[in-house]
Amino acid sequence: MKKPDLADLTAFAAIVAHRSFRQAADELGLSASTLSHMMRALEQKMGVRLLNRTTRSVAPTEAGERLVSRLRPLLRDLDLALDDINQFRDRPSGLLRINASEPAARQLLAQVVPTFLARYPEMALDLVTENRLVDIVDGGFDAGIRLGEALAQDMIAVRFGGEVRFVTVAAPAYLAGRGTPQTPDDLKQHHCIRLRQPSGKIYRWEFSRNGQEIALDVPGALTLNHLGLMAEAAAGGLGIAYVPAAVAQPFIDNRKLVRVLEEWCPPIPGLFLYYPGNRHVPPGLRAFINVLKEIG
């Protein structure tokens, strides 16, 4: 067996992480055809099939899964070694990869990201938005951004952006025809637009007032997996939605939605940037956190 090149192994790990030649090619700055050729050459060098390919998907074989499980810690150690050397530079440089929910990414793009890129011109930022909660280490991310309730215990978290408030909203025309709920229990008599979480579970609407907490599995014929679409559906008169205030506000400003059950919707701790507590913090991430604390 011929020894494979580091570039080939890095490319292989990226393909397995993304389960996609195209996405891995985008990350590595290569064409998908070049990446496919590299993988064929790698398999020939090693004398074993590493990837199962179809026209729509790619997945590691048993041998490929075993190889990538050994490669991940080695590649992480290599990244750490390069980061250590990078500290001798005057300014942070390189690529910073952050995974975030779409609302969080929009908030960052307003001011934090422009300030960071302007202040550190040698840095590049790869901001990936996903509704599902991902393993940032396994996915090759330096950090993630989510609400505090979604964070794992072994993560270091940096809070920013203040509190977040979920609000219950509906179109005026809907309320005129169905009536306005006065308590969370009244929602059982309404059409509610439900949210399907990335895990597949239906999100329970959570309310609180004067120390009383209620979590409801609300009824509804319409279920969506996108908060913005939920607000749009409510504005179209399809029912009552429970979404972050920032998502609902444009529709409220245009009088397409009004709030209901306001006294039952207190603010909750907001967004956190988080990263593994057992890993070296690269200079680029430290610089991003400093900007986040300054602005957020």
Backbone as CSV, one residue per row, in Angstrom:
resi,resn,N_x,N_y,N_z,CA_x,CA_y,CA_z,C_x,C_y,C_z
1,MET,0.848,-1.201,0.000,0.000,0.000,0.000,0.879,1.244,0.000
2,LYS,0.577,2.171,-0.910,1.278,3.446,-0.956,0.720,4.383,0.108
3,LYS,1.611,5.190,0.697,1.157,6.132,1.712,0.351,7.258,1.069
4,PRO,-0.850,7.546,1.588,-1.655,8.637,1.021,-1.119,9.995,1.437
5,ASP,-1.443,11.014,0.647,-1.043,12.378,0.964,-1.967,12.958,2.025
6,LEU,-1.436,13.944,2.781,-2.245,14.627,3.786,-3.432,15.334,3.142
7,ALA,-3.221,15.914,1.952,-4.312,16.604,1.262,-5.448,15.639,0.935
8,ASP,-5.086,14.404,0.517,-6.116,13.407,0.201,-6.900,13.014,1.448
9,LEU,-6.204,12.827,2.560,-6.870,12.445,3.801,-7.751,13.563,4.336
10,THR,-7.278,14.800,4.229,-8.091,15.952,4.650,-9.352,16.045,3.807
11,ALA,-9.198,15.832,2.501,-10.357,15.874,1.605,-11.342,14.764,1.935
12,PHE,-10.825,13.572,2.215,-11.683,12.441,2.579,-12.476,12.744,3.847
13,ALA,-11.814,13.313,4.867,-12.505,13.648,6.115,-13.585,14.691,5.880
14,ALA,-13.328,15.651,4.992,-14.321,16.690,4.688,-15.536,16.093,3.997
15,ILE,-15.312,15.154,3.089,-16.433,14.505,2.385,-17.313,13.750,3.370
16,VAL,-16.697,13.019,4.277,-17.467,12.253,5.264,-18.231,13.194,6.197
17,ALA,-17.603,14.313,6.594,-18.259,15.261,7.492,-19.487,15.871,6.840
18,HIS,-19.390,16.189,5.549,-20.502,16.854,4.856,-21.465,15.866,4.204
19,ARG,-21.003,14.606,4.031,-21.792,13.617,3.276,-22.128,14.169,1.886
20,SER,-21.175,14.898,1.323,-21.419,15.551,0.030,-20.093,15.937,-0.611
21,PHE,-19.900,15.548,-1.877,-18.715,15.988,-2.607,-18.775,17.494,-2.859
22,ARG,-19.963,17.988,-3.214,-20.077,19.400,-3.562,-19.769,20.301,-2.375
23,GLN,-20.363,19.998,-1.212,-20.125,20.836,-0.037,-18.678,20.748,0.436
24,ALA,-18.099,19.552,0.373,-16.692,19.414,0.747,-15.800,20.181,-0.225
25,ALA,-16.147,20.133,-1.516,-15.373,20.864,-2.512,-15.434,22.362,-2.259
26,ASP,-16.614,22.848,-1.881,-16.753,24.275,-1.568,-15.873,24.655,-0.385
27,GLU,-15.832,23.799,0.638,-15.018,24.087,1.819,-13.534,24.119,1.480
28,LEU,-13.107,23.206,0.604,-11.688,23.061,0.297,-11.226,23.940,-0.861
29,GLY,-12.184,24.575,-1.531,-11.818,25.414,-2.669,-11.425,24.618,-3.895
30,LEU,-12.029,23.436,-4.060,-11.751,22.572,-5.205,-13.036,22.318,-5.975
31,SER,-12.913,21.769,-7.161,-14.101,21.353,-7.898,-14.509,19.958,-7.440
32,ALA,-15.781,19.641,-7.598,-16.272,18.322,-7.191,-15.610,17.223,-8.013
33,SER,-15.343,17.483,-9.287,-14.702,16.473,-10.130,-13.269,16.208,-9.674
34,THR,-12.552,17.277,-9.279,-11.195,17.101,-8.758,-11.213,16.275,-7.479
35,LEU,-12.180,16.556,-6.625,-12.295,15.826,-5.363,-12.619,14.361,-5.613
36,SER,-13.489,14.101,-6.584,-13.841,12.718,-6.916,-12.614,11.970,-7.437
37,HIS,-11.810,12.634,-8.262,-10.587,12.016,-8.773,-9.612,11.717,-7.634
38,MET,-9.495,12.650,-6.667,-8.610,12.439,-5.518,-9.042,11.220,-4.720
39,MET,-10.357,11.034,-4.545,-10.836,9.904,-3.758,-10.606,8.577,-4.478
40,ARG,-10.746,8.570,-5.802,-10.449,7.337,-6.544,-8.973,6.976,-6.407
41,ALA,-8.111,8.018,-6.487,-6.675,7.776,-6.339,-6.342,7.301,-4.928
42,LEU,-7.022,7.878,-3.918,-6.785,7.476,-2.535,-7.166,6.015,-2.325
43,GLU,-8.304,5.611,-2.861,-8.747,4.230,-2.720,-7.784,3.267,-3.430
44,GLN,-7.258,3.696,-4.565,-6.293,2.854,-5.270,-5.002,2.710,-4.469
45,LYS,-4.543,3.820,-3.861,-3.331,3.766,-3.046,-3.502,2.831,-1.854
46,MET,-4.673,2.900,-1.220,-4.890,2.119,0.001,-5.389,0.716,-0.285
47,GLY,-5.848,0.493,-1.526,-6.296,-0.841,-1.896,-7.583,-1.262,-1.239
48,VAL,-8.434,-0.303,-0.874,-9.706,-0.619,-0.226,-10.712,0.474,-0.558
49,ARG,-11.973,0.097,-0.669,-13.032,1.070,-0.952,-13.373,1.822,0.332
50,LEU,-13.356,3.141,0.249,-13.602,3.977,1.422,-14.969,4.638,1.411
51,LEU,-15.542,4.833,0.220,-16.805,5.566,0.101,-17.795,4.802,-0.754
52,ASN,-19.039,4.783,-0.322,-20.142,4.297,-1.142,-20.801,5.498,-1.803
53,ARG,-20.824,5.522,-3.113,-21.356,6.662,-3.848,-22.618,6.276,-4.602
54,THR,-23.603,7.176,-4.590,-24.755,7.084,-5.473,-24.892,8.439,-6.155
55,THR,-25.860,8.575,-7.033,-26.061,9.865,-7.716,-26.527,10.944,-6.753
56,ARG,-27.058,10.549,-5.591,-27.618,11.527,-4.662,-26.889,11.607,-3.329
57,SER,-26.076,10.639,-2.998,-25.478,10.645,-1.662,-24.112,9.986,-1.676
58,VAL,-23.376,10.211,-0.601,-22.089,9.570,-0.391,-21.962,9.256,1.093
59,ALA,-21.447,8.080,1.408,-21.308,7.660,2.805,-20.077,6.767,2.917
60,PRO,-19.413,6.767,4.068,-18.221,5.929,4.227,-18.580,4.445,4.323
61,THR,-17.720,3.614,3.782,-17.834,2.183,3.997,-17.387,1.874,5.429
62,GLU,-17.421,0.617,5.802,-16.948,0.258,7.139,-15.478,0.628,7.306
63,ALA,-14.687,0.370,6.248,-13.269,0.736,6.295,-13.101,2.248,6.347
64,GLY,-13.944,2.961,5.576,-13.865,4.421,5.575,-14.248,5.018,6.910
65,GLU,-15.258,4.439,7.571,-15.680,4.921,8.884,-14.568,4.720,9.914
66,ARG,-13.893,3.586,9.825,-12.802,3.324,10.768,-11.640,4.293,10.524
67,LEU,-11.358,4.566,9.252,-10.267,5.490,8.934,-10.580,6.893,9.424
68,VAL,-11.789,7.368,9.168,-12.106,8.744,9.535,-12.167,8.916,11.049
69,SER,-12.536,7.859,11.777,-12.564,7.957,13.244,-11.155,8.150,13.803
70,ARG,-10.150,7.600,13.103,-8.761,7.808,13.508,-8.227,9.144,13.018
71,LEU,-8.727,9.585,11.866,-8.220,10.823,11.271,-8.660,12.070,12.040
72,ARG,-9.904,12.077,12.541,-10.446,13.295,13.156,-9.552,13.851,14.254
73,PRO,-9.161,13.041,15.255,-8.293,13.626,16.295,-6.934,14.055,15.752
74,LEU,-6.412,13.348,14.754,-5.120,13.731,14.185,-5.207,15.070,13.469
75,LEU,-6.277,15.253,12.705,-6.435,16.514,11.977,-6.703,17.666,12.945
76,ARG,-7.436,17.373,14.037,-7.665,18.417,15.034,-6.346,18.815,15.691
77,ASP,-5.493,17.811,15.995,-4.198,18.126,16.588,-3.342,18.947,15.640
78,LEU,-3.442,18.648,14.362,-2.689,19.424,13.372,-3.175,20.870,13.344
79,ASP,-4.500,21.053,13.397,-5.054,22.413,13.427,-4.557,23.167,14.658
80,LEU,-4.519,22.478,15.794,-4.056,23.119,17.024,-2.590,23.524,16.908
81,ALA,-1.773,22.654,16.305,-0.362,22.969,16.129,-0.183,24.199,15.246
82,LEU,-0.968,24.275,14.176,-0.877,25.435,13.287,-1.376,26.698,13.990
83,ASP,-2.414,26.551,14.819,-2.916,27.703,15.567,-1.861,28.224,16.537
84,ASP,-1.125,27.294,17.169,-0.064,27.708,18.090,0.985,28.541,17.374
85,ILE,1.364,28.125,16.185,2.337,28.891,15.406,1.744,30.232,14.992
86,ASN,0.451,30.226,14.693,-0.211,31.449,14.238,-0.199,32.538,15.308
87,GLN,-0.049,32.144,16.580,-0.024,33.144,17.647,1.196,34.056,17.564
88,PHE,2.230,33.620,16.815,3.409,34.455,16.670,3.194,35.568,15.643
89,ARG,2.077,35.501,14.922,1.754,36.559,13.978,1.202,37.756,14.736
90,ASP,1.278,38.929,14.105,0.777,40.140,14.747,-0.740,40.154,14.804
91,ARG,-1.407,39.597,13.795,-2.864,39.662,13.725,-3.429,38.277,13.415
92,PRO,-4.625,37.957,13.926,-5.245,36.670,13.609,-5.470,36.533,12.104
93,SER,-5.327,35.318,11.614,-5.569,35.060,10.198,-6.113,33.650,10.056
94,GLY,-6.614,33.354,8.875,-7.123,32.022,8.605,-8.643,31.979,8.558
95,LEU,-9.189,30.781,8.655,-10.632,30.555,8.527,-11.259,30.268,9.879
96,LEU,-12.377,30.937,10.159,-13.177,30.690,11.363,-14.525,30.147,10.926
97,ARG,-14.886,28.953,11.413,-16.141,28.304,11.032,-17.094,28.308,12.224
98,ILE,-18.284,28.876,12.013,-19.290,28.973,13.072,-20.614,28.425,12.548
99,ASN,-21.259,27.592,13.350,-22.578,27.060,13.020,-23.618,27.790,13.860
100,ALA,-24.688,28.257,13.224,-25.681,29.054,13.940,-27.071,28.796,13.377
101,SER,-28.068,29.105,14.183,-29.435,29.109,13.670,-29.603,30.328,12.753
102,GLU,-30.606,30.309,11.906,-30.800,31.420,10.973,-31.063,32.753,11.679
103,PRO,-31.938,32.806,12.702,-32.133,34.087,13.396,-30.855,34.609,14.036
104,ALA,-30.044,33.699,14.593,-28.789,34.119,15.205,-27.839,34.683,14.157
105,ALA,-27.779,34.041,13.003,-26.907,34.524,11.931,-27.332,35.912,11.460
106,ARG,-28.627,36.138,11.343,-29.119,37.463,10.940,-28.693,38.525,11.959
107,GLN,-28.758,38.177,13.228,-28.359,39.122,14.267,-26.868,39.439,14.175
108,LEU,-26.054,38.428,13.919,-24.615,38.644,13.790,-24.278,39.497,12.569
109,LEU,-24.998,39.277,11.476,-24.699,39.984,10.237,-25.007,41.477,10.323
110,ALA,-25.840,41.861,11.292,-26.208,43.273,11.413,-25.011,44.143,11.766
111,GLN,-24.145,43.666,12.693,-23.031,44.519,13.122,-21.780,43.746,13.502
112,VAL,-21.937,42.593,14.145,-20.776,41.860,14.639,-19.884,41.402,13.492
113,VAL,-20.466,40.757,12.487,-19.663,40.234,11.374,-18.965,41.350,10.594
114,PRO,-19.664,42.444,10.210,-18.954,43.521,9.502,-17.790,44.100,10.307
115,THR,-17.994,44.272,11.622,-16.923,44.815,12.465,-15.746,43.849,12.531
116,PHE,-16.035,42.566,12.703,-14.976,41.555,12.796,-14.142,41.503,11.523
117,LEU,-14.800,41.454,10.357,-14.074,41.335,9.096,-13.297,42.605,8.766
118,ALA,-13.849,43.755,9.173,-13.133,45.010,8.927,-11.908,45.130,9.837
119,ARG,-12.027,44.663,11.060,-10.940,44.785,12.034,-9.838,43.759,11.787
120,TYR,-10.223,42.594,11.245,-9.237,41.527,11.018,-9.305,41.095,9.552
121,PRO,-8.723,41.875,8.666,-8.835,41.612,7.224,-8.193,40.304,6.776
122,GLU,-7.322,39.712,7.589,-6.692,38.449,7.216,-7.517,37.241,7.658
123,MET,-8.660,37.503,8.296,-9.559,36.420,8.703,-10.647,36.218,7.651
124,ALA,-11.079,34.970,7.500,-12.246,34.624,6.686,-13.247,33.922,7.591
125,LEU,-14.524,34.215,7.390,-15.571,33.650,8.252,-16.500,32.776,7.424
126,ASP,-16.670,31.538,7.854,-17.618,30.603,7.241,-18.768,30.431,8.230
127,LEU,-19.875,31.128,7.982,-21.026,31.116,8.879,-22.101,30.218,8.273
128,VAL,-22.293,29.054,8.875,-23.210,28.043,8.347,-24.497,28.051,9.159
129,THR,-25.642,28.205,8.501,-26.930,28.228,9.191,-27.631,26.879,9.023
130,GLU,-28.068,26.332,10.129,-28.818,25.082,10.134,-29.868,25.149,11.234
131,ASN,-31.042,24.618,10.935,-32.089,24.587,11.952,-31.815,23.500,12.986
132,ARG,-31.161,22.435,12.550,-30.889,21.332,13.481,-29.668,21.653,14.337
133,LEU,-29.650,21.068,15.527,-28.510,21.226,16.425,-27.450,20.205,16.029
134,VAL,-26.242,20.679,15.713,-25.197,19.796,15.217,-24.089,19.642,16.257
135,ASP,-23.300,18.590,16.090,-22.094,18.393,16.887,-21.012,19.249,16.249
136,ILE,-20.664,20.369,16.863,-19.736,21.301,16.221,-18.338,20.709,16.081
137,VAL,-17.932,19.830,16.990,-16.610,19.210,16.895,-16.586,18.250,15.710
138,ASP,-17.585,17.375,15.634,-17.649,16.406,14.553,-17.816,17.102,13.204
139,GLY,-18.505,18.237,13.181,-18.733,18.961,11.943,-17.594,19.867,11.527
140,GLY,-16.554,19.939,12.341,-15.401,20.755,11.981,-15.590,22.244,12.224
141,PHE,-16.472,22.613,13.155,-16.712,24.024,13.460,-15.891,24.463,14.670
142,ASP,-15.500,25.722,14.655,-14.790,26.291,15.799,-15.748,26.638,16.931
143,ALA,-16.983,27.002,16.583,-17.960,27.412,17.590,-19.359,27.270,17.021
144,GLY,-20.330,27.332,17.916,-21.729,27.317,17.514,-22.460,28.425,18.238
145,ILE,-23.664,28.748,17.765,-24.485,29.778,18.406,-25.917,29.268,18.484
146,ARG,-26.443,29.183,19.702,-27.799,28.704,19.936,-28.352,29.357,21.199
147,LEU,-29.633,29.130,21.463,-30.216,29.540,22.728,-29.599,28.709,23.857
148,GLY,-29.559,29.281,25.052,-28.890,28.646,26.168,-29.432,27.274,26.517
149,GLU,-30.726,27.056,26.339,-31.333,25.778,26.727,-30.862,24.622,25.855
150,ALA,-30.234,24.938,24.706,-29.804,23.887,23.796,-28.350,23.497,23.974
151,LEU,-27.639,24.087,24.937,-26.202,23.871,25.057,-25.879,22.631,25.876
152,ALA,-24.824,21.944,25.469,-24.333,20.790,26.227,-23.546,21.276,27.440
153,GLN,-23.435,20.397,28.435,-22.809,20.777,29.701,-21.313,21.055,29.569
154,ASP,-20.646,20.386,28.618,-19.189,20.497,28.532,-18.727,21.650,27.643
155,MET,-19.617,22.551,27.312,-19.277,23.674,26.455,-19.037,24.942,27.270
156,ILE,-18.091,25.753,26.810,-17.907,27.093,27.360,-18.817,28.035,26.576
157,ALA,-19.624,28.811,27.267,-20.634,29.640,26.607,-20.398,31.117,26.894
158,VAL,-20.606,31.925,25.872,-20.481,33.382,25.970,-21.825,33.984,25.566
159,ARG,-22.497,34.587,26.530,-23.829,35.142,26.257,-23.715,36.490,25.555
160,PHE,-24.647,36.752,24.629,-24.657,38.047,23.944,-26.072,38.352,23.466
161,GLY,-26.281,39.600,23.109,-27.528,39.995,22.475,-28.722,40.206,23.387
162,GLY,-28.551,40.067,24.696,-29.663,40.317,25.601,-30.669,39.179,25.630
163,GLU,-31.802,39.441,26.266,-32.833,38.418,26.417,-33.644,38.250,25.130
164,VAL,-34.281,37.096,25.022,-35.147,36.777,23.890,-36.551,36.529,24.420
165,ARG,-37.524,36.992,23.671,-38.910,36.777,24.089,-39.689,36.103,22.969
166,PHE,-40.310,34.970,23.281,-41.238,34.332,22.354,-42.621,34.948,22.574
167,VAL,-43.322,35.220,21.482,-44.635,35.850,21.572,-45.667,35.023,20.810
168,THR,-46.901,35.109,21.277,-48.022,34.444,20.630,-48.728,35.469,19.767
169,VAL,-48.856,35.191,18.464,-49.387,36.190,17.521,-50.422,35.564,16.599
170,ALA,-51.312,36.426,16.111,-52.339,35.990,15.165,-52.775,37.185,14.330
171,ALA,-53.386,36.909,13.194,-53.904,37.970,12.331,-55.178,38.544,12.944
172,PRO,-55.404,39.854,12.841,-56.640,40.450,13.365,-57.896,39.778,12.820
173,ALA,-57.881,39.418,11.526,-59.059,38.792,10.928,-59.319,37.418,11.553
174,TYR,-58.262,36.677,11.848,-58.444,35.377,12.492,-59.086,35.547,13.863
175,LEU,-58.576,36.488,14.653,-59.117,36.703,15.994,-60.557,37.204,15.952
176,ALA,-60.875,37.992,14.918,-62.248,38.488,14.790,-63.227,37.343,14.576
177,GLY,-62.769,36.311,13.888,-63.650,35.180,13.610,-63.643,34.112,14.680
178,ARG,-62.523,33.966,15.383,-62.385,32.863,16.336,-62.368,33.304,17.794
179,GLY,-62.174,34.609,18.027,-62.061,35.098,19.387,-60.605,35.129,19.841
180,THR,-60.343,35.932,20.878,-58.983,36.096,21.381,-58.774,35.239,22.625
181,PRO,-57.762,34.355,22.636,-57.517,33.533,23.830,-57.095,34.410,25.008
182,GLN,-57.619,34.097,26.182,-57.293,34.857,27.390,-56.288,34.139,28.282
183,THR,-56.214,32.826,28.160,-55.251,32.019,28.916,-54.649,30.995,27.963
184,PRO,-53.480,30.441,28.292,-52.901,29.405,27.433,-53.850,28.234,27.201
185,ASP,-54.667,27.899,28.192,-55.588,26.772,28.037,-56.596,27.018,26.920
186,ASP,-56.889,28.301,26.633,-57.830,28.633,25.557,-57.293,28.230,24.184
187,LEU,-55.981,28.046,24.070,-55.394,27.683,22.777,-55.892,26.325,22.293
188,LYS,-56.384,25.508,23.200,-56.902,24.193,22.811,-58.121,24.303,21.903
189,GLN,-58.745,25.476,21.892,-59.920,25.697,21.050,-59.574,26.455,19.778
190,HIS,-58.304,26.605,19.486,-57.866,27.389,18.332,-57.042,26.550,17.364
191,HIS,-56.854,27.126,16.168,-55.921,26.555,15.199,-54.531,27.104,15.519
192,CYS,-53.620,26.246,15.916,-52.257,26.667,16.238,-51.295,26.168,15.164
193,ILE,-50.361,27.014,14.809,-49.355,26.650,13.818,-48.164,26.085,14.575
194,ARG,-47.959,24.806,14.453,-46.984,24.118,15.286,-45.598,24.115,14.638
195,LEU,-44.584,23.935,15.478,-43.192,23.914,15.021,-42.611,22.515,15.199
196,ARG,-42.109,21.956,14.103,-41.409,20.679,14.195,-39.922,20.948,14.379
197,GLN,-39.359,20.422,15.452,-37.950,20.617,15.747,-37.089,19.708,14.879
198,PRO,-35.787,20.031,14.749,-34.904,19.189,13.934,-34.896,17.727,14.358
199,SER,-35.151,17.455,15.638,-35.191,16.073,16.119,-36.423,15.331,15.625
200,GLY,-37.384,16.081,15.076,-38.642,15.487,14.636,-39.775,15.694,15.612
201,LYS,-39.456,16.085,16.841,-40.487,16.315,17.847,-41.205,17.648,17.606
202,ILE,-42.462,17.716,18.042,-43.228,18.952,17.961,-42.906,19.808,19.176
203,TYR,-42.575,21.066,18.941,-42.191,21.974,20.025,-43.390,22.287,20.915
204,ARG,-43.200,22.184,22.224,-44.246,22.517,23.195,-44.175,24.006,23.509
205,TRP,-45.310,24.684,23.461,-45.361,26.116,23.748,-45.256,26.318,25.264
206,GLU,-44.322,27.167,25.663,-44.040,27.363,27.090,-44.466,28.754,27.541
207,PHE,-45.269,28.797,28.611,-45.782,30.054,29.143,-45.472,30.149,30.635
208,SER,-45.415,31.394,31.119,-45.134,31.607,32.541,-45.762,32.919,32.986
209,ARG,-46.367,32.907,34.194,-46.915,34.128,34.783,-47.014,33.955,36.290
210,ASN,-46.421,34.904,37.016,-46.489,34.893,38.476,-46.042,33.559,39.075
211,GLY,-44.992,33.002,38.517,-44.458,31.749,39.032,-45.142,30.504,38.509
212,GLN,-46.236,30.673,37.775,-46.935,29.522,37.207,-46.385,29.242,35.812
213,GLU,-45.936,28.019,35.577,-45.370,27.636,34.291,-46.241,26.584,33.628
214,ILE,-46.457,26.775,32.319,-47.308,25.866,31.551,-46.581,25.508,30.256
215,ALA,-46.582,24.229,29.896,-46.051,23.760,28.619,-47.154,22.991,27.917
216,LEU,-47.512,23.413,26.706,-48.656,22.850,26.006,-48.264,22.178,24.697
217,ASP,-48.856,21.018,24.448,-48.844,20.414,23.119,-50.081,20.950,22.402
218,VAL,-49.910,22.048,21.695,-51.065,22.738,21.124,-51.617,21.979,19.922
219,PRO,-52.927,22.112,19.672,-53.524,21.461,18.502,-53.304,22.312,17.255
220,GLY,-53.346,21.690,16.111,-53.214,22.447,14.868,-53.056,21.540,13.671
221,ALA,-53.651,21.951,12.555,-53.568,21.164,11.324,-52.310,21.465,10.527
222,LEU,-51.660,22.603,10.828,-50.481,23.016,10.070,-49.229,22.937,10.955
223,THR,-48.222,22.229,10.479,-46.941,22.119,11.180,-45.835,22.543,10.227
224,LEU,-44.947,23.420,10.692,-43.835,23.915,9.879,-42.531,23.720,10.645
225,ASN,-41.419,23.849,9.940,-40.110,23.727,10.600,-39.279,24.989,10.440
226,HIS,-39.946,26.127,10.179,-39.231,27.391,9.966,-40.013,28.503,10.647
227,LEU,-39.346,29.231,11.536,-40.031,30.260,12.326,-40.576,31.381,11.455
228,GLY,-39.826,31.781,10.432,-40.303,32.840,9.554,-41.563,32.443,8.811
229,LEU,-41.622,31.194,8.360,-42.820,30.707,7.666,-44.006,30.626,8.618
230,MET,-43.751,30.331,9.882,-44.828,30.305,10.865,-45.464,31.688,11.009
231,ALA,-44.624,32.725,11.079,-45.150,34.088,11.180,-45.933,34.455,9.924
232,GLU,-45.427,34.059,8.759,-46.127,34.353,7.504,-47.479,33.645,7.462
233,ALA,-47.492,32.388,7.917,-48.752,31.638,7.918,-49.767,32.278,8.857
234,ALA,-49.307,32.724,10.021,-50.211,33.401,10.949,-50.730,34.699,10.344
235,ALA,-49.860,35.451,9.673,-50.278,36.696,9.034,-51.306,36.436,7.937
236,GLY,-51.249,35.236,7.351,-52.218,34.863,6.326,-53.524,34.342,6.885
237,GLY,-53.662,34.362,8.216,-54.919,33.964,8.836,-55.078,32.482,9.083
238,LEU,-53.965,31.727,9.040,-54.063,30.276,9.187,-54.075,29.813,10.636
239,GLY,-53.885,30.734,11.583,-53.934,30.344,12.980,-53.028,31.193,13.843
240,ILE,-52.772,30.689,15.061,-51.930,31.386,16.035,-50.540,30.764,16.014
241,ALA,-49.503,31.615,16.027,-48.118,31.143,16.024,-47.411,31.595,17.288
242,TYR,-46.373,30.857,17.629,-45.549,31.148,18.808,-44.112,31.234,18.320
243,VAL,-43.608,32.473,18.177,-42.311,32.702,17.535,-41.532,33.769,18.302
244,PRO,-40.219,33.888,18.069,-39.462,34.969,18.693,-40.009,36.333,18.288
245,ALA,-39.956,37.276,19.217,-40.493,38.611,18.953,-39.843,39.246,17.731
246,ALA,-38.544,39.018,17.538,-37.847,39.610,16.399,-38.394,39.093,15.073
247,VAL,-38.842,37.844,15.060,-39.412,37.268,13.838,-40.791,37.862,13.555
248,ALA,-41.571,38.084,14.601,-42.942,38.591,14.436,-43.005,40.091,14.210
249,GLN,-41.988,40.842,14.679,-42.079,42.299,14.710,-42.382,42.952,13.359
250,PRO,-41.756,42.543,12.249,-42.107,43.181,10.967,-43.584,43.048,10.614
251,PHE,-44.191,41.913,10.936,-45.607,41.709,10.657,-46.473,42.524,11.617
252,ILE,-46.003,42.679,12.856,-46.727,43.521,13.818,-46.676,44.977,13.384
253,ASP,-45.509,45.420,12.918,-45.367,46.797,12.448,-46.290,47.088,11.270
254,ASN,-46.509,46.079,10.419,-47.390,46.243,9.257,-48.849,45.926,9.585
255,ARG,-49.115,45.682,10.866,-50.467,45.399,11.360,-51.067,44.130,10.762
256,LYS,-50.194,43.228,10.321,-50.676,41.946,9.836,-50.809,40.934,10.968
257,LEU,-50.128,41.214,12.082,-50.211,40.364,13.264,-50.388,41.230,14.500
258,VAL,-51.046,40.673,15.503,-51.134,41.311,16.819,-50.762,40.279,17.866
259,ARG,-50.287,40.752,19.007,-49.896,39.848,20.085,-51.103,39.466,20.928
260,VAL,-51.074,38.234,21.410,-52.079,37.778,22.371,-51.331,37.087,23.513
261,LEU,-51.996,36.964,24.654,-51.404,36.321,25.833,-50.071,36.957,26.232
262,GLU,-49.960,38.279,26.084,-48.690,38.956,26.343,-48.188,38.740,27.765
263,GLU,-49.103,38.745,28.740,-48.675,38.613,30.129,-48.156,37.207,30.438
264,TRP,-48.365,36.267,29.519,-47.891,34.899,29.693,-46.569,34.643,28.960
265,CYS,-45.993,35.665,28.356,-44.796,35.482,27.512,-43.625,36.308,28.038
266,PRO,-42.983,35.906,29.141,-41.851,36.658,29.685,-40.585,36.402,28.869
267,PRO,-39.600,37.284,29.000,-38.323,37.056,28.291,-37.542,35.903,28.906
268,ILE,-36.688,35.303,28.100,-35.824,34.206,28.541,-34.382,34.544,28.166
269,PRO,-33.376,33.874,28.791,-31.984,34.108,28.390,-31.815,33.883,26.897
270,GLY,-31.025,34.754,26.276,-30.929,34.749,24.826,-29.856,33.842,24.260
271,LEU,-29.137,34.372,23.280,-28.188,33.582,22.511,-26.839,33.451,23.215
272,PHE,-26.179,32.335,22.923,-24.840,32.074,23.437,-23.949,31.581,22.301
273,LEU,-22.733,32.094,22.245,-21.696,31.463,21.440,-21.032,30.423,22.330
274,TYR,-20.838,29.214,21.806,-20.266,28.154,22.634,-19.180,27.398,21.858
275,TYR,-18.243,26.842,22.613,-17.151,26.070,22.025,-16.665,25.065,23.058
276,PRO,-15.983,24.005,22.619,-15.558,22.954,23.564,-14.592,23.481,24.613
277,GLY,-14.823,23.091,25.843,-13.973,23.558,26.931,-12.641,22.850,27.007
278,ASN,-12.508,21.722,26.305,-11.267,20.944,26.384,-10.359,21.177,25.185
279,ARG,-10.622,22.228,24.417,-9.812,22.487,23.224,-9.138,23.849,23.322
280,HIS,-7.994,23.954,22.655,-7.309,25.237,22.530,-8.185,26.205,21.740
281,VAL,-8.283,27.441,22.197,-9.095,28.445,21.505,-8.219,29.151,20.468
282,PRO,-8.511,29.000,19.174,-7.676,29.635,18.153,-7.776,31.159,18.223
283,PRO,-6.733,31.867,17.770,-6.727,33.330,17.834,-7.924,33.972,17.134
284,GLY,-8.338,33.400,16.009,-9.474,33.970,15.285,-10.752,33.925,16.096
285,LEU,-10.972,32.817,16.815,-12.168,32.711,17.649,-12.087,33.676,18.827
286,ARG,-10.904,33.810,19.425,-10.749,34.769,20.519,-11.069,36.184,20.048
287,ALA,-10.604,36.514,18.838,-10.868,37.847,18.295,-12.366,38.042,18.046
288,PHE,-13.026,37.003,17.547,-14.468,37.101,17.283,-15.238,37.287,18.592
289,ILE,-14.843,36.542,19.622,-15.503,36.665,20.924,-15.332,38.077,21.482
290,ASN,-14.149,38.660,21.310,-13.918,40.023,21.792,-14.856,41.019,21.109
291,VAL,-15.031,40.855,19.799,-15.953,41.740,19.073,-17.378,41.494,19.552
292,LEU,-17.737,40.241,19.765,-19.080,39.887,20.226,-19.385,40.528,21.564
293,LYS,-18.417,40.461,22.498,-18.619,41.073,23.818,-18.713,42.598,23.714
294,GLU,-17.952,43.157,22.812,-17.940,44.609,22.643,-19.249,45.143,22.089
295,ILE,-19.802,44.410,21.110,-20.999,44.890,20.403,-22.264,44.257,20.933
296,GLY,-22.172,42.927,21.194,-23.391,42.185,21.559,-23.883,42.489,22.933
